[in-house]
Amino acid sequence: MIRLATVLIAAAFAVGGMTFAGETGVALSGLAIASAIAVAAIYLMTIPPVLFLPLSAVFAGLTVWLQSFQVRGFNYMIYESLIARIQDPNALLGDYYVNVSIDLNGYFVYAHLLALVPMDTLPLVYFTVWIVVTVAIGWFIYCAIDRVFDRHTAMIAAPIVLAFMLATYRWGRFGAFTLGDNALLTNFAQAQVEALAFALFGFLLLIQNRWIWAGLLVGAATLFHLNTGQHALLIWPIAALAAGIRLKHIAGFIAIALVVSLPYVGLALADLIATLGQEPTFSYIESSGWFRHPHHLIPSTWAWEAYLRAGIFWVVGAIAYALKFPKKPIDHALLTLVIVSFVLFAGAWIFVELIPIDFAAKTQLSRVTVLIKIVIAIYLGGHLARAIQLGWNKLRPRFETLQITGRWRPAALPLTVLGLALVLAAGATRDGHGLVRRAPTPLESAAMRVSPADAVFAVPPRYGQFAVFTLHAKRGVFADVKRFPFQGTHGSEWLERLCAIVDEPCETFTPQQITALHRINWDERYNSQGIAHWQKLAERYGITHLIRKSNVEWDGPAPVATEGGYDIVDLRGE
């Protein structure tokens, strides 16, 4: 009866996922896939009932995770504006970020890989990569717990730890129990997360003295995201020494990783050398740290609650580590990883706020506390799994009648495939995941109609409906708050442009005043500027068109188009 009910529940969720629209449809589809996998786990494999609790936890976590995925946010504009230019050299000719970033940027290799597929298929590619990386992280957690404890413990603990990571990825902003607004998992396909997956498997392989494969994976991680690769190359060798790996093998690991990542690292080094001796208006720490990424780079700006949560978690983690016996080489490696991460984090604070050094800030060492969270979760999950095992062994005689038989196994595989197909179908056709590229809005269409392909638009720079204007209107933007150019000293000019938009003398500001810029009403300041202000910026920066609120007083030329409460003004004076 229980077996039949499980199958019927999975089928009901599947039908509901196809019947209902919007978030309800996505939620039911997520439940369908979770139920189908549960059916497969019960009927396709012979598993002890003790695994029901952790499997249920991870299925519930995956259900919420599937609903959380988003593809329409401004995060993708960083990639996609670059991809548009890679695919078409004549695309976005007037876009400042693309023009200064196309030859080198924080996602150089990642953007070129994504550019191999048509732009309209990218949302589905993102979704697929996101699912694969989530599964890969779960597999890493299983492998790590297997090596720290044992396989039976890992079978129970890994689903619990993955569910914990899924449930806490966005407490506060991102990444509860970490500092610097970082998470092991995010609700969109992010190069950092994909790079971290490569790097983590590289760590496990290096600890097993499989240094060639470890070097290849960490090299790949560096190609995907330079900072993640840098962190691995700084921390993994020291952790490997603690595990007893021979120095020559560690040197070989480093050499292989550097050779694999050389195409990207070489460009970054050349860019760094080119900036030596230059004195921009704003340092990298001021433009990227105090203004753009204080939540990542400036520890003094972080909420005390974040420190409290992380501190308590670290203390609990230290107790969990101390209670684990006997210690293996991997335990020593993980302890070293944590200690080195703390040291690097302290260095990030010293060389960003106390003794500001741009190069130190560019390594973004403040992000490494996410590694500490991973290690602590592994030990906490292992101890919890052993407690579950102990409790089950005492209760098992009462529940022997629930032992699974294989009579229903033939139905498990098709139900699993059905669940997967339904959730992907719901995501691809409904607004929940947004995997279908939306059409341009009337305002975006009007911008294309009244301007040439190389036009330079000034748009309200804060997040909102204009975050994806560049992609859908196929027109360049003068500057926006999201897309920060990491290379060279362009970050300084980027901040100068944003300050010019709202007519602020930022060059006289202290770092704290630069951060306080986020508290001004950007839209109000932007829309209140008159024609004299915009003509001055047009002469200096080549702005050709302006988008502003229609209901705000204006002393300039009549708009060439009006849509959705916004005017498009041609500043060329023709």
Residue pairs with C-beta under 8 A, 6 or more apart in sequence:
2 402
3 42
3 43
3 407
3 408
6 35
6 38
6 39
6 42
7 39
7 408
7 411
7 415
9 35
10 32
10 35
10 36
10 38
10 39
10 415
10 419
11 415
13 28
13 29
13 31
13 32
13 35
14 28
14 29
14 32
14 35
14 36
14 418
14 419
14 422
16 24
16 25
16 28
16 31
16 32
17 25
17 26
17 28
17 29
17 30
17 31
17 32
17 422
17 423
17 426
18 25
18 29
18 422
18 425
18 426
19 25
19 28
20 28
21 430
21 431
22 430
22 431
22 432
23 67
23 432
25 426
25 430
25 432
26 66
26 67
26 426
26 427
26 430
26 432
26 433
27 63
27 67
27 432
28 426
29 66
29 422
29 423
29 425
29 426
29 427
30 62
30 63
30 64
30 65
30 66
30 67
30 423
31 63
32 418
32 419
32 422
32 423
33 62
33 63
33 66
33 419
33 420
33 422
33 423
34 59
34 60
34 62
34 63
34 419
35 59
35 419
36 415
36 416
36 418
36 419
36 420
37 59
37 416
37 419
38 55
38 56
38 59
39 411
39 412
39 415
39 416
40 412
40 413
40 415
40 416
41 47
41 51
41 55
42 404
42 408
42 412
43 404
43 406
43 408
43 409
43 411
43 412
44 409
44 412
44 413
44 416
46 404
46 406
47 404
48 392
48 403
49 399
49 402
49 403
49 404
50 156
50 388
50 389
50 392
50 396
51 155
51 156
51 159
53 156
53 388
54 155
54 156
54 157
54 158
54 159
54 160
54 163
54 385
54 388
55 159
57 159
57 160
57 163
58 138
58 159
58 160
58 162
58 163
58 166
60 163
61 162
61 163
61 166
61 167
62 134
62 166
64 166
64 167
65 134
65 166
65 185
65 187
66 423
66 427
67 432
68 170
68 187
69 127
69 130
69 187
69 188
69 427
69 433
70 187
70 188
70 433
70 434
71 123
71 126
71 127
71 188
71 189
71 433
71 434
71 435
72 434
72 438
72 468
73 188
73 467
74 463
74 467
74 468
74 482
75 188
75 190
75 482
76 122
76 126
76 188
76 468
77 467
77 468
77 470
77 471
77 482
77 483
78 106
78 107
78 482
78 483
79 107
79 110
79 111
79 114
79 191
80 119
80 122
80 471
81 92
81 95
81 97
81 98
81 470
81 471
81 483
82 98
82 101
82 102
82 105
82 107
82 111
82 115
83 111
83 114
83 115
83 119
83 122
84 91
84 92
84 98
84 119
84 471
84 474
85 91
85 92
85 95
85 98
85 102
86 102
86 111
86 112
86 115
87 115
87 119
90 453
91 474
92 98
92 470
92 474
92 475
92 476
93 99
93 453
93 454
93 476
94 454
94 455
94 456
94 457
94 475
94 476
94 477
94 542
94 544
95 456
95 470
95 475
95 476
95 477
96 456
96 476
96 477
96 478
96 479
96 494
96 497
97 477
97 479
97 480
97 483
97 485
97 494
98 476
99 476
100 485
100 487
100 488
100 490
100 493
101 483
101 485
101 486
101 487
101 490
103 267
103 487
104 267
104 268
104 271
104 487
105 111
105 485
105 486
105 487
106 191
106 225
106 226
106 486
107 191
107 225
108 264
108 267
109 223
109 224
109 263
109 264
110 191
110 194
110 224
110 225
114 122
114 125
117 125
119 437
120 437
122 437
123 433
123 434
123 435
123 436
123 437
124 428
124 435
125 189
126 188
126 189
127 189
127 424
127 427
127 433
127 435
129 189
129 194
130 188
130 189
133 185
133 189
133 193
133 194
133 197
134 166
134 185
136 197
136 201
137 162
137 165
137 184
137 185
137 193
137 197
137 200
138 158
138 159
138 162
140 197
140 200
140 201
140 204
141 158
141 161
141 162
141 165
141 374
141 377
141 378
141 381
142 154
142 155
142 158
143 154
143 201
143 204
144 200
144 204
144 330
144 378
145 153
145 154
145 157
145 158
145 161
145 378
145 381
145 382
145 385
146 153
146 154
147 204
147 207
147 328
147 330
148 324
148 328
148 330
148 331
148 334
148 378
148 379
148 382
149 157
149 324
149 382
149 385
149 386
152 389
153 382
153 385
153 386
153 389
154 382
154 385
155 385
156 385
156 388
156 389
157 378
157 381
157 382
157 384
157 385
158 381
160 381
160 384
160 385
161 377
161 378
161 380
161 381
164 377
164 381
165 184
165 185
165 377
166 185
168 175
168 176
168 177
169 175
169 176
169 183
169 184
169 185
169 186
169 187
170 176
170 183
170 187
171 177
171 309
172 181
172 303
172 305
172 306
172 309
173 181
173 295
174 181
174 182
174 183
174 186
175 181
175 182
175 183
175 184
175 370
175 373
176 309
177 309
177 310
177 313
177 373
177 376
178 310
178 369
178 370
178 372
178 373
179 299
179 302
179 306
179 307
179 310
179 345
179 366
179 369
180 295
180 296
180 297
180 299
180 302
180 366
180 367
180 369
180 370
181 295
181 296
181 302
182 296
182 367
182 369
182 370
183 193
183 370
184 193
184 196
184 370
184 373
184 374
185 193
186 192
186 193
191 224
191 225
192 225
192 227
192 228
194 224
194 225
195 220
195 221
195 222
195 224
195 225
195 228
195 229
196 221
196 225
196 228
196 370
198 217
198 218
198 220
198 221
198 224
199 217
199 218
199 221
199 228
199 229
199 231
199 232
199 236
200 374
201 217
202 213
202 214
202 215
202 216
202 217
202 218
202 221
202 232
202 236
202 257
203 214
203 232
203 236
203 239
203 333
203 337
205 211
205 213
205 214
205 217
206 214
206 236
206 239
206 240
206 245
206 250
206 253
207 239
207 240
207 243
207 245
207 329
207 330
207 333
209 245
209 246
209 249
211 245
211 249
211 250
211 252
211 253
211 256
212 252
212 253
212 256
214 236
214 253
214 257
215 252
215 253
215 254
215 255
215 256
215 257
215 260
216 256
216 257
216 260
218 229
218 232
218 233
218 236
218 253
218 257
218 260
219 229
219 256
219 257
219 258
219 259
219 260
219 261
220 260
220 261
221 228
221 229
221 232
222 228
222 229
222 230
222 232
222 233
222 257
222 260
222 261
222 264
222 265
223 229
223 260
223 261
223 263
223 264
226 264
226 265
226 268
227 363
227 364
227 367
229 257
229 261
230 363
231 344
231 363
231 365
231 367
231 368
231 371
232 257
233 254
233 257
233 258
234 340
234 344
235 337
235 340
235 341
235 344
235 368
235 371
236 253
236 337
237 250
237 253
237 254
238 336
238 337
238 340
239 333
239 334
239 336
239 337
239 340
240 249
240 250
240 253
240 333
241 247
241 250
241 336
242 329
242 332
242 333
242 335
242 336
243 329
243 330
243 332
243 333
243 336
244 329
244 332
258 265
268 487
271 487
271 488
272 359
274 488
275 488
275 489
278 489
280 489
280 491
280 492
280 493
281 492
281 493
281 495
281 496
281 507
282 491
282 492
282 495
282 496
282 506
282 507
282 514
283 356
283 358
283 492
284 358
284 361
284 362
284 491
285 297
285 352
285 356
285 358
285 361
285 511
286 495
286 511
286 514
287 484
287 491
287 492
287 494
287 495
288 297
288 361
288 484
288 486
288 491
289 297
289 298
289 352
289 361
289 511
290 298
290 511
290 512
290 514
290 515
291 495
291 514
291 515
291 517
291 518
292 481
292 484
292 491
292 495
293 484
294 301
294 515
295 301
295 302
296 364
296 366
296 367
297 348
297 352
297 361
297 364
297 366
298 352
298 353
298 515
299 348
299 349
299 352
299 353
299 366
300 353
301 515
310 369
313 373
313 376
314 372
314 376
316 376
316 380
317 338
317 372
317 375
317 376
317 379
317 380
320 376
320 379
320 380
320 382
320 383
321 331
321 334
321 335
321 376
321 379
323 383
324 331
324 379
324 382
324 383
334 375
334 378
337 371
337 375
338 371
338 372
338 375
341 368
341 369
341 371
341 372
342 372
344 365
344 368
345 365
345 366
345 368
345 369
347 360
347 365
348 360
348 361
348 363
348 364
348 365
348 366
348 368
349 366
351 357
351 360
351 361
352 360
352 361
352 366
362 486
426 432
426 433
427 433
427 435
428 435
428 436
429 435
429 436
438 472
440 448
440 472
440 473
441 465
441 472
441 563
441 564
442 563
442 564
443 473
443 547
443 563
443 564
443 566
443 568
444 469
444 472
444 473
445 473
445 563
446 561
446 563
446 568
447 455
447 457
447 469
447 473
447 475
447 545
447 547
447 561
447 568
448 473
448 474
448 475
449 561
450 545
450 560
450 561
450 568
450 570
451 457
451 475
451 544
451 545
451 568
451 570
452 544
453 474
453 475
454 476
455 475
455 476
455 544
455 545
456 476
456 477
456 478
456 541
456 542
456 543
456 544
456 545
457 469
457 473
457 475
457 476
457 477
457 478
457 543
457 544
457 545
457 546
457 547
458 477
458 478
458 501
458 534
458 537
458 543
458 545
458 546
458 547
459 466
459 469
459 477
459 478
459 480
459 547
460 466
460 522
460 523
460 526
460 527
460 547
461 479
461 480
461 481
461 498
461 501
461 522
461 526
462 481
462 522
462 523
463 481
463 482
466 480
466 547
467 480
467 482
469 475
469 477
470 476
470 477
470 480
475 545
478 497
478 501
478 537
478 541
478 543
479 494
479 497
479 498
479 501
481 498
481 522
484 491
484 494
485 491
485 494
495 506
495 514
496 506
496 507
497 541
498 517
499 505
499 506
499 507
499 517
500 537
500 540
500 541
501 526
501 529
501 537
502 520
502 522
502 525
502 526
502 529
503 525
503 529
503 533
504 517
504 520
506 514
506 517
509 517
523 549
526 548
527 548
527 549
527 552
528 552
530 554
530 555
530 556
531 554
531 555
531 556
531 557
534 543
534 546
534 556
534 569
534 571
535 571
537 543
538 544
538 571
538 572
543 571
544 570
544 571
544 572
545 568
545 569
545 570
545 571
546 568
546 569
546 571
547 566
547 567
547 568
547 569
548 554
548 566
548 567
548 569
549 565
549 566
549 567
550 559
550 562
550 565
550 566
550 567
551 565
554 567
554 569
556 569
557 569
557 570
557 571
557 573
559 567
559 568
559 569
560 568
560 569
560 570
561 567
561 568
562 568
